[in-house]
Amino acid sequence: MIDGYFRCGDVGSAEEVFDEMGERDEISWSVVIDGYIKSGFYKEALEVFNTMQSERIRPGKFVLTSVLAACAHLGALDHGRWVHAYVRRKKKSIVMDAVLGTALLDMYAKCGRLDMAWEVFESMKEKEVFSWNAMIKGLAMHGRADDAVELFFEMQRRKFRPNGITFIGVLNACAHSGAVEQALKLFNSMENVYNIEPEVEHYGCLVDCLGRSGRLEEAEELVNSMPIEPNPAVYGSLLGACRIHGNAELGERIGRLLLELEPNNSGRYALLSNIYAKAERWDDVAEVRKLMKERGVKTNPGSSMIELGGCVHEFKMGEGCHPKMKEIYSTLKVMIERLEMEGYVPNTSQVLFNIEEEEKETALQYHSEKLAIAFGFISTKPGETIRVVKNLRVCDDCHSAIKLISRVYGREIALRDRVRYHHFRDGTCSCKDFW
């Protein structure tokens, strides 16, 4: 019944049935945890797992695999480490097979510990193609294109044949590091060497790679010449490239098309608004926002999460429900003042409203990742790495500010946004300002 309710999207009824159960075994807990994760309630899944522990129910391999997926999504490194330690302690009863090992390395990669992901990968006695794919994807997320390509060829030397998912991973790696020629070579080899017909996702990766590198004409030509119908994700990659490189003409054309293809996707409106705002076309910004209102489209608010002491804290701009919010705002104010003394000037080009510069700067100051970092400062020891996970792409202003924070305060900050990982250290970012 619990599984059925979750599958139907009725989370409340699933919770009711579970709470009313007089006797609950590992399977019951496993179904609830898995149901929460599949429904997108990752924090709740970890809370249930913690309760399961307090009731002394020993988790098995399937529960642990699900919990690792929740940890990966939330960036909950402490929880993930606990699972890893538990598996080591119970190695006689819990076998580290390809499924569990892959979940573990994926968790470490998505929590910013690529070194631990690699250590798990290397120690796995059993590997499957999906294990190699997860490691390639992890390298891609951290901008390690050369290592991802090398692993791509290494898996073949070890007699593992790449599949379509492998190519998505390695093409993404090329896109996030600007390795266009390598991406073109790999894409062309799919049919010629591996007998894999490129699907729309592979074309999307190549469009993304060309677009991020500023080769917008080639990217548009590729979209127009695709042997299969481009989907909104392909057009979205091209629109994102227009925002990065300030091509308002092409961006407007692609953006208007996307608003018709996906009239309820708030991200498309936001991207087109950003393009107009960057070009200071405020009437067009207002028109897009009016269209959103008429269609009843709600924006997806930016949120950032940080795990400390086994607890995941979430921050959103404009919300003040955190018990330490007064201290967080005070700390952030001091941080911004110190950054300004070091030459920091807020980048207001992407604020979507035609308002006074001072108001724009205030809006930027309270972006969720800055709030999370401020909380990290007051909650950790000097020198400790601060790890933040954001649901949207980090904006240019926050990226510049966090680089400076890492130098001024001597802190390493690992930020995972919707696209990739950014490791800030000594005033620089691992993405080399290419993301």
N, C-alpha and C positions, 0 to 999 in steps of 0.2 A: 504493500500500500504506500509506504513512504517513497519508494522508487517511482511508483506510478504518479504520485502527486508532483514530485520534482520534474518528471518528464513532461507533465502537463503545465508546468510553470506555476503551480500552486504551492509556493514555498511555505506559506502560513499553515496550510492543512498538513503538510509533511512534518512540520515542527510539532503540531498538535498531537499527531499520532505517535511520534517518537517520545514526546514528553509523557504521554499516557501509558506507555509500555511498562508493565510491572517488572519485566525481565529483559535485559538487553545484553546481547553477546557481541563479539567482535564484528560479526556480519552487520548487525544493526548500526553500530557506530560507523562502519565502513560505508554503508549506503548513504547515511546522512552527510558524512564528510564529502563523499564523491558528488552527491546531489548539490550541495552548496557550491562546490567548485564549478560544476557544469552550469550552474545558474549565475555564476559570476560573483558569489558571496565568499570571497577568499578569506577575509578577516574572520567571518563567522565560522568558516571551516577550521581555522586554527584554534578558535575559542572552543569549539566542540572537541577538538583533539586534546586540548589542555584538560578539559573536563574528563575526558576518557582516561587520561593519565591519573587524575586524582581519584578515580574510581578503580584504579589498579587493573584496568583491562589491558592486556598485553597486545600491542599492535602487531599485525602481521605485515608481510611484504606489500600486499595490495593497499592497505591503509597508508603505509609509509610512502608509497609511490604517489598517492593522491596528495598527501601532505606536502611532499616536495614540490609538487606542481603549484600549490598555494604559496609556498615560500618563494618560488621563482617569480610568481606574478607580483607579490608584494615587496620583494627585495628583503624578505625576512631572513637574513643571514644567520642570526642566532638560533632560530628554530631549525634551520637547515643543518647547521653544525650539530645540533642535538641529535637529529635523526641519523646523521652520519656516525656519530659516536655510539649511538644505540645499536646500529647495524654491526659495528665492529665488536661491541660487547656480546652480541647475540649471533656471532658468525656461525655457530654450530647449528642453530635453528633457522636462521635467515640467510639464504644463499644470495650472494651478490651476483645475480644474473645480468643479462644484457639490458633488461627492462629497468630494473632498479638502479643499475649503474648509470644508465643513460639519464634517468630522472635526476640522479645525484649530480652528475656533471652539468646538466642543463641548469639546475638550481644554482650551482656555484657561478656559472658563466653569467646568469641573469642577475646575480647578486653582486657582481663586480669582481669576483675572485677567479679570474681566468687561470691563475696559477694552480688553484685547487681543482678546477675543472680538468685541467690538463693532467694533474696528478692522478685523479680518479680514472680518467680515460686510459692513461698508460698502465694503470694497475689492473684494469679489467681483463679477466681471463677469457670471458666470453664477450665478443663484439658482434653486432649485426650492422647492416648497412645504415639503419637508423641511428646507431651509436656514432658512426663516422659523420653522418649528416648533422647531428646535434653539436658535435665538436666544431665542425666547419661553420655552422651557424653562429656558435659562440665566438669564434675568431672574427667572423664578419661583423658581429655586433660591436666588437671592440676595435674595429678598424684595422685588423691585422690581415690585410689582403694577401700579402706574400705568403704568410703562414697557412692561410686557408687554401690557396692554390697548391702549395706544397703538399698539404694533407690530402687534397683531392687526388694528386698523383700517387701519393703513398698508399692510399686505400686500394688503388689498382695493383700496385706492386704486391700488396698483401692478398690479392685475388678477390677483392670485393668490387662488384660492378656498380658504378654510379647509376642513380636513377634520376627522375625528374626533380625530386626534392633536393638532391645533391646539387644540381645545377642552379636551383633557386638560391641556395646558400652561397655558393661560390660567386655567382653573378652579383648578389647583394654585397659581398665582400669587396668586389671590384668597384661597385657604385659608391661605397662609402669611403673609398680612398682615391678615387679619380683614375683608376687603372682602366681606361677606356679600351686601349688596344688589346689588353689581356681579355677583357670582357667580350669583345668582338670575336676574338680567336676562339674562346670557349663556346660562345653561342653558335658559331659556324660549325664547330666540331660535333654538336649534338646529333645532327642527322648524319653528317658525313662519316663520323668515327664511331659513334655510340648507338646509332639507329634509334635515337629518341626524337620524336617529333616535338618541336617547341610548342608549348601551350601559351595561353594568353598571359599567364604569370611570368613566363620567361621573357616574353616581349616587354612586359611591364618593367622587369628588372633592367633590361637593356635601355629602354626609354629613360628610366631613372638615371642610369649611369651616364648616358649622353647628356641629359638635361643638367644634372648637377655639375658637369664639367663645362657647361656653357655652350655646348654644341646643340643649340635649340633647333636650328634648321634641320640637322640630321635626325634629331629626335622626332620632329614633326613628320619628316619624310617617312621614317620608319613606321609611325602610327598609321599614316595614309596608305602604306604599301603592305600592311599586315594581311596575310592570307586568311586570317580569322577576324571576326568582329571585335574591335577593341572594347574592353569593358570600362566602367567608370574608374577603376583603379589605374588603368593605363593613362587615361586622360588626367587623372589626379596627379600622377607622377610628373606629367608635362606641366601642369598648372603649378605644382610646387617649384619646379625649375624656373618658371617665369617669375615667381615671387623672389627667389634667390637672386636672379640676375636682372630684376627690374624691367622685364619685357612686358609692358602694360598692354601693348597691342595684341600680341599673341595670347597673353593671359586673359584678356577680356573675351576673346573669341572662344577659348577653351572653357573659361569659367562659365560663360552664358550657356554653353552646351551642357556642362555638368549640372547646372541648376535645373535644366529640363530633365536630364536623365535621373538625377537624384534630388528631387525637390525637398526631401526631408532630411538631407544630410547637412547638418550645421557646419561641418568642417569645410565644405565647399564654399559656403557663403563667407566664412571667416578668411579663407585663402584669397578669394576675390577681393574682399574688403581690404585685406593687407596690401594687395597689389595696387588698388586705387589709393589707399592712404599713403603708400610710399611715393606715389606720383602726385600726391597732394590734390587728388581729384575728389574733393569732399562731397560734392553733390552726388557723385556716383556711389560713394560710401553710404550716404544717407538713403539712396535709392535701394541699395542691396539690403540694408537693415529694415527698410519699409517693407520690402518683399518678404523678408523673413517673418515679420510681424503678421502680414496678411496671410501667410501660409501656416502660421502657428508653429514655426520652427524654433525650438529652444536650443540655445548654445550649450555645448558641452563644457562645463566650467573646468578650468585648470586645477588640478589637485596634486599635491606632492606628499609622499609618505616617507617616514623615517622610522626605523626600528631601533629601539633602545631598551635594554633590559628585558628582552623578550616581548615587548609591547609595541604594536605598530601605531604610530601617531600620524594622523592625516591632517593636512592643512589646505584650505581653500581661501582664495583672495576674498576679503570682505566678511569672512566668518570669524567670530570671536569667541567660540565656545570652548576652546582649550583652556584648562585651568591656569596655565602659565602665560596666557596671551598678553597680559599687561607687561610682563617681563620680556616676552619675545619682541613686542613692538619697541620697547625701550632699547633692547640690545640691537635691534635692526637699525634704529635711528642712529645710534653711536657708530655702527658699522658703516652706514652710508656716509656719515660725516667724515669718517676717517678715509674712506675711499676717495671722497671729493678732494681731500687734502693731498691725495696722491695723484690727482689729475683726472679722476673719473668724471665723465660727463654723460648723463643718461641719454640713451639712444631712443628718441621718441618717434622715430619714423614709422613704427608699426602700430602706434596707438590709434584705435579705429575711430576716434571722434575728433572733430575739428574744435578742440578746446585749447585753452591757454597752455603754454609750455609748462608752467609751474604745476598745473593740474595733471598734465601728462606724466611728469616726473613722479608725482605722488602715486599715480596709478601703477607705474612700473615698480615703485619701491615695495609694493605689497604683493608682488607675484608670489605664488605659493612656494616656489623653490627657495626664494629668499627667506620666507617665514620658516621653512623647514631647517634651513642652514642656521638661522639665528637660534632656533630651538636646540639644534645640535651643539652650538657653541656653549650654551648655558647648561647643557646636560652631559657633556663629555669632558675628559681631561685634556689639557693642552697637548697638542701634537697628535691626538687620535684622529684617524680618518673618519670623515663624515660621509655617510652613504644615503643618497636620496633617490627615490623613484618618482618620476613625473608621468602623468597619463598623456600629456601632449608634448609637442616638440618644444624644446627650450628656445626662448626668443633671443634675438641678437643682443639685447641689452643685458639680460641675465647672464648670457654666456660671457660677455665682456666683464661684467661685474664679478662673476665667480672666479675668473682668471686672476683678477686683481686681489680678491679676498685670499686666494691660495698663497699669493706672494706676501701680502701685507701681514697676514696672521700666521704664516708658516704652517698651513694646514693642507693636507691632501683631501680633496673633495671628489667623490665618485658619484656622478649623476647619470642615471639612466632615464632617457626620455623615450618618447614613442618610437623613435627611429633607431637610436643607438646609445652606446655608453660614451660618456665624457669623463676622463680622468684629469682633474685639474691639479697641477703641482708646480710650485715656484713661478706662477704667473703665466703658465702655458697650459694648453689642453692637448690631450692625446689625439684629438681629431685634426689637429693642426689647422683649425678654423675652416675645415672642409666637412660639412655635414648636411 
